[in-house]
Amino acid sequence: MQAGDTLVVIAILVYFIVVLTIGFIYAKRSNSSASEYFLGGRKVGPWFTALSAEASDMSGYLLMGLPGLAYFTGAADVGWTAIGLALGTYLNWLLVAKRLRRYSVVAGDAITLPGFYSNRFRDAENTVGTVAAVIILIFFCVYTGSCFVTVGKLFNTLFGWNYSAMMAFGAIIVFLYTMVGGYLSVVATDFVQGCLMFFALAVVVVGSVAMAGGVENTAAFLSDIPGYLSMTQTAVPALDVNEIQQTEGGQPLFEAAAEYGPLTIVSTLSWGLGYFGMPQVLVRFMGIRSEEAVKTSRRIAVVWVIISMFCAVCIGLIGRSILPARLLTSSDAESIFIVLSQIMLPSFLCGIVVSGILAASMSSASSYLLITGSSVAENIFRSIFKKDATDEQVLIVSRFTLAAVLLFGIWVAWNENSVIFTVVSYAWAGLGASFGPLTLFCLFWRKTTKQGAIAGMITGAAGVLIWHNLIRPLGGVFGIYELLPAFLLGCLAIYTVSKLTGEPEQAVLDDFDLYRSDTPLDEKRNMEVVLEDGMALNE
């Protein structure tokens, strides 16, 4: 190993030590009860909530998936995706956050998303929560695998180390601090990681502009590529039979630009719909210390998301100008952030910056593991198999679930040619279509029924699977992102079945009326923000 590589490794090791230390710091408090372990006792302040929500959401696709897509096909696809995500972030914080925080307290002080869905409908059999927990288990296993892909690609690109071994190593680190520290550990590490991701993106985008000789030189080079900088066309790399972009004289070859029409734009913007159903974000809304803190969190989150995604897209575009023929497959293109960091930064700073990629993937993976574990333990084990289970037994089941999801995620990530953006888009659609319509109907329509909720979740999940695998390959008008049709079908299913099954019971309606009223809720417990060890989570 060269001296420069040693400094990079040292910086990454420092990062690993920090996140593991945070996990152990919060271990005692988190393990005091299931509520503390799964939701931090609803005591998390606005800064931690905002950065935790966005860092856990963005995963490896912020620093690898988005730059890789921009590098390979230009501005249109990645640009409209980023716009859709920014709009979705804002609307989710505006429409859902405060309402879900309040309603989750009214609905039996629910500490998991499936628990909220069940309590919302006074579902004694917990059918709604069980269906939700199963869907979370299925799609979060895939989502977790995408995060592990990021870790493996990072170390393989940096040092040429074995992809599979390093992917598994990163997965185990995530598992350890999640298992030990619970929600508070995840939120605190997410805050650190959100700051690190922001710093990494800013450093690399500024450095890449300077390396490319300024914005004008970059734009002049990229404008020669057909459709590359257009928002209504997309660049089409000329690929050989092995899906490798062809080159000539050291320059990449492109075919004629493809049209990026209104239907495709609407389809891509629909990425934003997924936010209404993302458990890793929704649970942050439930855990914030008060309804009043939501407004501050919203501002922080939206600013962070807009700036971060803008930088990520710019890194991919500028990277094509600096290294036009370096990364010739869609999978390799996702390493552009790493490659630029290696070229332009001193070794130790490079290590700090690329730790931002670990931050992105590990913050997301830890959230997915924790939410899956809490859903299975609370909403399947305690609600169905052992209703008198103690908190200690629930935590044990949760940790066994974490281990199972860890192994499945490693299996999903075993193929080093996996494209992060593709894997994430599939899981994002599944969760968004399953829970997005249900979340909105739960919060805004008084007469939503339990049967409608179940129909909506199943229709949304099935719609994604069927559209992605059977309908989308037909192309044309059917080639739209599966989230959009599945989301609309989920809404239709909830409305139709709720109408057919009559009004909910009076207790459900009374809960809804209390949630929508101005009656102050007893939140004395939730306003305590100072931890037992004397450390304030944040102001």
C-alpha positions in Angstrom: 0.0 0.0 0.0 1.3 3.4 -0.9 1.7 6.2 1.7 -1.2 8.1 0.2 -3.5 5.1 0.5 -2.4 4.7 4.1 -3.6 8.2 4.9 -6.9 7.6 3.1 -7.4 4.4 5.2 -6.6 6.3 8.4 -9.2 8.9 7.6 -11.8 6.2 6.9 -10.9 4.4 10.1 -11.4 7.6 12.1 -14.9 7.8 10.6 -15.7 4.2 11.6 -14.5 4.8 15.1 -16.7 7.9 15.4 -19.9 6.2 14.3 -19.2 3.1 16.5 -18.5 5.4 19.5 -21.8 7.2 19.0 -23.6 3.8 19.0 -22.1 2.8 22.3 -22.7 6.3 23.9 -26.4 5.9 23.3 -26.6 2.2 24.1 -27.7 2.5 27.7 -30.5 5.0 27.1 -31.7 3.3 23.9 -32.0 -0.1 25.6 -34.1 1.2 28.5 -37.4 0.5 26.6 -38.8 -0.4 23.2 -40.0 3.3 22.8 -36.5 4.6 23.4 -34.9 2.0 21.1 -37.3 2.4 18.2 -38.2 6.1 18.4 -35.9 7.8 20.9 -38.8 8.6 23.2 -40.0 11.4 20.8 -37.3 13.7 22.1 -35.2 14.5 19.0 -34.7 18.2 18.1 -35.2 19.9 14.7 -31.6 19.8 13.5 -31.0 16.2 14.2 -34.5 15.3 12.8 -33.9 17.2 9.6 -30.4 15.9 8.8 -31.3 12.4 10.0 -34.3 12.2 7.7 -32.5 13.4 4.7 -29.2 11.5 5.2 -31.1 8.3 5.8 -33.2 9.0 2.7 -30.4 9.9 0.3 -28.3 6.8 0.7 -25.5 6.0 -1.7 -27.4 7.3 -4.7 -26.7 10.9 -3.7 -22.9 10.6 -4.0 -22.8 7.7 -6.5 -26.1 7.1 -8.2 -27.0 10.6 -9.2 -23.5 11.6 -10.3 -23.2 8.4 -12.2 -26.4 8.9 -14.1 -25.4 12.5 -14.9 -22.0 11.4 -16.1 -23.4 8.7 -18.4 -26.5 10.2 -19.9 -26.4 14.0 -19.2 -28.7 16.4 -17.5 -32.3 15.5 -18.4 -32.9 12.2 -16.5 -31.0 13.2 -13.4 -32.2 16.8 -13.5 -35.9 16.0 -13.5 -35.3 13.3 -10.9 -33.6 15.8 -8.6 -36.4 18.4 -9.2 -39.0 15.7 -8.3 -37.2 14.7 -5.2 -36.8 18.3 -4.0 -40.5 19.0 -4.5 -41.4 15.7 -2.8 -39.2 16.6 0.2 -40.8 20.0 0.6 -44.4 18.7 0.3 -43.8 15.8 2.6 -42.5 18.1 5.3 -45.3 20.6 4.7 -48.3 18.2 4.4 -47.3 15.2 6.4 -44.7 15.9 9.1 -46.7 17.9 11.7 -49.9 15.9 11.1 -48.2 12.5 11.5 -46.3 13.7 14.6 -49.7 14.6 16.2 -51.8 11.7 14.9 -49.2 9.1 16.0 -49.6 10.3 19.6 -53.4 10.3 19.4 -53.3 6.8 17.8 -52.1 4.9 20.9 -48.7 6.7 21.0 -47.6 4.5 18.1 -43.8 4.0 17.9 -43.6 2.3 14.5 -45.1 3.2 11.1 -47.0 -0.1 10.9 -48.1 0.4 14.5 -49.5 3.8 13.5 -51.5 2.3 10.6 -53.0 -0.3 12.8 -53.8 2.1 15.7 -55.3 4.6 13.2 -58.0 2.0 12.4 -58.3 0.5 15.9 -57.2 -2.8 14.2 -57.4 -5.3 17.1 -56.2 -8.2 14.8 -53.3 -6.0 13.6 -53.9 -7.0 10.0 -53.0 -3.6 8.7 -49.7 -3.5 10.6 -48.8 -7.0 9.6 -49.2 -6.3 5.9 -47.2 -3.1 6.3 -44.4 -4.9 8.2 -44.2 -7.6 5.5 -43.9 -5.0 2.7 -41.2 -3.1 4.7 -39.3 -6.4 5.1 -39.4 -7.2 1.4 -38.4 -3.8 0.0 -36.0 -2.8 2.7 -34.0 -5.9 2.2 -33.5 -4.7 -1.4 -32.9 -1.1 -0.3 -30.3 -2.3 2.3 -28.5 -4.3 -0.4 -28.1 -1.1 -2.5 -26.3 0.6 0.4 -23.9 -2.3 0.8 -23.1 -2.1 -3.0 -21.9 1.4 -2.4 -19.5 0.4 0.3 -18.0 -2.4 -1.8 -17.6 -0.2 -4.9 -15.9 2.5 -2.7 -13.1 0.3 -1.5 -12.8 -1.6 -4.8 -12.3 1.7 -6.6 -10.0 3.3 -4.1 -7.7 0.5 -3.4 -8.6 -2.4 -5.7 -9.6 -4.5 -2.7 -12.0 -7.3 -3.1 -15.5 -6.0 -3.6 -17.4 -8.7 -1.8 -15.2 -8.7 1.3 -15.3 -4.9 1.8 -19.1 -4.9 1.1 -19.6 -7.4 3.8 -17.2 -5.5 6.2 -19.2 -2.3 5.8 -22.4 -4.1 6.3 -21.2 -5.6 9.6 -20.1 -2.1 10.9 -23.6 -0.8 10.2 -25.2 -3.8 11.9 -23.1 -3.3 15.0 -23.8 0.3 15.8 -27.5 -0.1 14.9 -27.9 -3.2 17.1 -26.2 -1.5 20.0 -27.5 2.0 20.0 -31.0 1.9 18.4 -32.8 5.0 17.2 -30.8 7.6 19.1 -27.6 6.1 17.8 -29.0 6.1 14.2 -30.2 9.7 14.5 -27.0 11.0 16.0 -24.8 9.3 13.5 -27.1 10.5 10.7 -26.5 14.1 11.8 -22.8 13.6 11.7 -23.1 11.8 8.4 -25.4 14.5 6.9 -22.8 17.2 7.7 -20.1 15.0 6.2 -22.0 14.4 3.0 -22.7 18.1 2.6 -19.0 18.9 3.1 -17.9 16.2 0.7 -20.2 17.3 -2.1 -19.2 21.0 -1.7 -15.5 20.2 -1.7 -15.6 18.0 -4.8 -17.9 20.2 -6.8 -15.7 23.3 -6.2 -12.5 21.4 -6.9 -13.9 19.8 -10.1 -15.0 23.2 -11.5 -11.5 24.5 -10.9 -9.9 21.4 -12.5 -12.2 21.7 -15.6 -11.0 25.2 -16.2 -14.2 27.0 -15.1 -17.9 26.8 -16.0 -17.6 28.2 -19.5 -15.0 25.6 -20.6 -17.0 22.8 -19.1 -20.2 23.9 -20.8 -18.4 24.4 -24.2 -17.1 20.8 -24.1 -20.4 19.2 -22.9 -22.5 21.1 -25.4 -20.8 19.2 -28.2 -22.3 16.0 -26.9 -25.8 15.6 -28.5 -28.5 16.2 -25.9 -26.1 16.1 -22.9 -27.0 19.5 -21.4 -30.6 19.6 -22.6 -33.6 19.0 -20.3 -35.8 17.9 -23.2 -33.3 15.5 -24.7 -31.0 12.9 -23.3 -27.6 11.7 -24.4 -27.3 8.2 -25.7 -23.9 6.6 -25.3 -22.9 4.3 -28.2 -22.5 0.9 -26.6 -21.0 -2.3 -27.9 -22.5 -5.8 -27.3 -21.0 -5.8 -23.8 -22.8 -2.6 -22.8 -19.5 -0.7 -22.8 -19.4 2.8 -24.3 -17.3 2.9 -27.5 -14.5 5.5 -27.9 -12.5 7.0 -30.8 -9.3 8.9 -30.4 -9.7 8.9 -26.6 -13.2 10.5 -26.8 -16.5 8.7 -26.0 -18.9 8.1 -28.8 -22.6 9.1 -28.6 -25.6 8.3 -30.8 -28.2 10.9 -31.8 -29.9 12.4 -28.7 -33.2 10.8 -27.6 -36.3 12.9 -27.0 -37.2 13.5 -23.3 -40.9 14.3 -23.8 -43.6 15.5 -21.4 -44.8 12.0 -20.4 -41.2 11.0 -19.5 -40.8 14.3 -17.5 -44.0 13.6 -15.6 -42.9 10.0 -15.0 -39.5 11.2 -13.7 -40.9 13.9 -11.5 -43.1 11.2 -9.8 -40.0 10.2 -7.9 -41.2 12.9 -5.4 -44.4 10.9 -4.7 -42.2 8.3 -3.0 -41.5 10.5 0.0 -45.1 10.2 1.3 -44.4 6.5 1.8 -40.8 6.3 2.9 -40.7 4.7 6.4 -37.2 6.0 7.2 -38.4 9.6 6.7 -41.9 9.2 8.2 -40.5 7.7 11.4 -38.4 10.9 11.9 -41.6 12.9 11.8 -43.0 10.7 14.6 -39.9 11.0 16.7 -39.4 14.8 16.6 -39.8 16.3 20.1 -42.8 18.6 19.3 -45.1 19.7 16.5 -43.7 23.2 16.8 -40.2 22.0 15.9 -41.4 20.7 12.5 -41.2 24.1 10.8 -37.6 24.6 11.6 -36.8 21.1 10.5 -38.5 21.6 7.2 -36.4 24.6 6.3 -33.2 22.8 7.2 -34.1 19.7 5.3 -35.2 21.4 2.1 -32.1 23.6 1.9 -29.9 20.6 2.6 -31.6 18.5 -0.1 -31.6 21.2 -2.8 -27.9 22.1 -2.4 -26.8 18.5 -2.0 -28.5 17.3 -5.1 -27.4 20.3 -7.2 -23.8 19.5 -6.2 -24.2 15.8 -6.9 -25.6 16.4 -10.4 -22.8 19.0 -11.2 -20.1 16.5 -10.1 -21.4 14.0 -12.7 -21.6 16.5 -15.5 -18.3 18.2 -14.8 -16.7 14.7 -14.4 -17.5 13.9 -18.0 -15.6 17.0 -19.0 -12.6 16.2 -16.9 -12.5 12.4 -17.6 -14.6 11.9 -20.8 -13.6 8.3 -21.5 -12.5 7.0 -18.1 -15.8 5.3 -17.0 -17.5 3.5 -19.9 -20.3 1.5 -18.3 -23.3 2.7 -16.3 -22.0 0.8 -13.3 -18.5 2.2 -13.5 -19.8 5.7 -14.0 -21.2 5.7 -10.4 -17.6 5.9 -9.2 -17.0 9.4 -10.7 -17.2 11.0 -7.3 -14.5 8.7 -5.9 -12.2 9.1 -8.9 -12.4 12.9 -8.8 -11.7 12.9 -5.1 -8.6 10.8 -5.6 -7.3 13.0 -8.4 -7.8 16.5 -6.9 -7.4 16.1 -3.1 -4.6 15.4 -0.7 -4.7 11.8 0.6 -6.1 12.5 4.1 -8.7 15.0 2.9 -9.6 12.5 0.2 -10.2 9.9 2.9 -12.5 12.4 4.8 -14.4 13.2 1.6 -15.0 9.6 0.5 -16.1 8.8 4.0 -19.1 10.9 2.9 -20.0 8.0 0.6 -19.8 5.7 3.6 -21.9 8.2 5.5 -24.6 8.2 2.8 -24.8 4.4 2.6 -24.4 3.6 6.2 -26.9 6.2 7.5 -29.5 4.8 5.1 -28.7 1.1 5.9 -28.9 1.7 9.6 -32.3 3.2 9.3 -33.5 0.4 7.1 -32.3 -2.2 9.5 -33.8 -0.5 12.5 -37.2 0.1 10.9 -37.4 -3.5 9.6 -36.4 -4.8 13.0 -38.9 -2.6 14.8 -41.7 -3.5 12.4 -41.2 -7.3 12.6 -40.7 -7.2 16.4 -43.5 -4.9 17.3 -46.1 -5.5 14.6 -45.7 -9.2 13.9 -44.0 -10.8 17.0 -45.7 -8.8 19.8 -49.0 -8.1 18.0 -49.6 -11.6 16.7 -47.4 -14.3 18.2 -46.8 -13.1 21.8 -49.1 -10.3 22.8 -47.7 -10.2 26.4 -44.1 -10.0 25.2 -41.8 -7.8 27.3 -39.7 -5.0 25.9 -36.6 -7.2 26.4 -38.1 -10.0 24.3 -39.2 -7.5 21.6 -35.6 -6.1 21.4 -34.2 -9.6 21.1 -36.5 -10.4 18.2 -35.6 -7.1 16.6 -31.9 -7.9 16.7 -32.5 -11.3 15.2 -34.4 -9.6 12.4 -31.5 -7.1 11.9 -29.2 -10.1 11.5 -31.5 -11.7 8.9 -31.9 -8.5 6.9 -28.1 -8.0 7.1 -27.5 -11.4 5.5 -30.2 -10.9 2.8 -28.8 -7.4 2.0 -25.3 -8.9 1.5 -26.8 -11.5 -0.8 -28.6 -8.7 -2.8 -25.3 -6.7 -3.0 -23.1 -9.7 -4.0 -23.1 -8.8 -7.7 -20.5 -6.0 -8.0 -22.0 -4.9 -11.4 -25.2 -3.8 -9.7 -26.3 -0.3 -10.6 -27.1 1.6 -7.4 -29.6 4.0 -9.1 -31.5 1.0 -10.6 -31.7 -0.9 -7.3 -32.8 2.2 -5.4 -35.5 3.2 -7.9 -37.1 -0.3 -7.6 -37.3 -0.3 -3.8 -38.3 3.4 -3.7 -41.2 2.7 -6.0 -42.3 -0.3 -3.9 -42.3 1.6 -0.6 -43.7 4.8 -2.1 -46.7 3.1 -3.8 -47.4 0.9 -0.9 -47.4 3.5 1.9 -47.7 6.9 0.2 -51.4 6.8 -0.7 -52.2 5.2 2.7 -50.3 7.9 4.6 -52.1 10.7 2.8 -55.6 9.1 3.2 -54.9 8.4 6.9 -54.1 12.0 7.5 -56.6 13.7 5.3 -59.7 11.5 4.8 -61.8 10.8 7.9 -63.7 7.9 6.3 -60.8 5.7 5.2 -61.4 2.2 6.4 -59.2 -0.7 7.5 -60.2 -2.7 4.4 -59.3 0.2 2.2 -55.9 0.6 3.8 -55.1 -3.1 3.2 -56.3 -2.9 -0.4 -54.3 0.2 -1.0 -51.0 -1.3 0.3 -51.4 -4.6 -1.6 -52.4 -2.8 -4.8 -49.5 -0.4 -4.6 -46.9 -3.1 -4.0 -48.4 -5.5 -6.6 -48.7 -2.6 -9.1 -44.9 -1.9 -8.8 -44.0 -5.5 -9.3 -46.3 -6.1 -12.3 -45.6 -2.7 -14.0 -41.8 -3.0 -13.6 -41.5 -6.6 -14.8 -44.4 -7.1 -17.3 -45.7 -3.7 -18.5 -42.7 -1.3 -18.5 -40.7 -3.5 -20.9 -43.3 -2.9 -23.6 -42.0 0.7 -23.9 -43.8 3.6 -25.4 -46.4 5.1 -23.1 -46.0 2.1 -20.8 -42.3 2.9 -20.2 -43.0 5.3 -17.4 -41.6 4.9 -13.9 -43.6 2.2 -12.1 -44.2 4.4 -9.0 -46.6 6.7 -10.9 -49.2 4.2 -12.0 -48.8 2.1 -8.9 -49.3 5.1 -6.7 -52.5 6.2 -8.6 -53.8 2.6 -8.4 -53.2 2.5 -4.7 -55.2 5.7 -4.2 -58.0 4.3 -6.3 -58.1 1.1 -4.3 -58.2 2.9 -0.9 -61.0 5.2 -2.0 -63.1 2.5 -3.8 -62.8 -0.2 -1.1 -63.4 2.4 1.7 -66.6 3.5 0.0 -67.8 -0.1 -0.4 -67.1 -1.1 3.2 -69.0 1.6 5.0 -67.9 4.1 7.6 -65.3 3.3 10.2 -66.4 2.7 13.8 -67.1 5.7 15.9 -63.9 5.4 18.0 -61.9 5.7 14.8 -63.8 8.8 13.8 -63.4 10.3 17.3 -59.6 9.8 17.1 -59.5 11.5 13.7 -61.6 14.4 15.1 -59.3 14.8 18.1 -56.2 14.8 15.8 -57.7 17.5 13.6 -58.9 19.6 16.5 -56.9 22.3 18.3 -57.0 20.4 21.6 -53.6 20.4 23.1 -52.1 17.0 23.6 -50.2 16.0 26.7 -46.6 16.2 25.5 -44.8 16.8 28.7 -42.9 13.6 28.3 -42.0 14.5 24.7 -40.6 17.9 25.6 -37.8 16.4 27.6 -34.7 16.9 25.4 -31.8 16.4 27.9 -30.4 12.9 27.9 -29.7 11.1 31.1 -26.0 11.3 30.6 -26.2 15.1 30.5 -25.9 15.4 26.7 -28.6 17.4 24.9 -29.5 15.7 21.6 -29.8 19.1 20.0 -31.4 22.5 20.2 
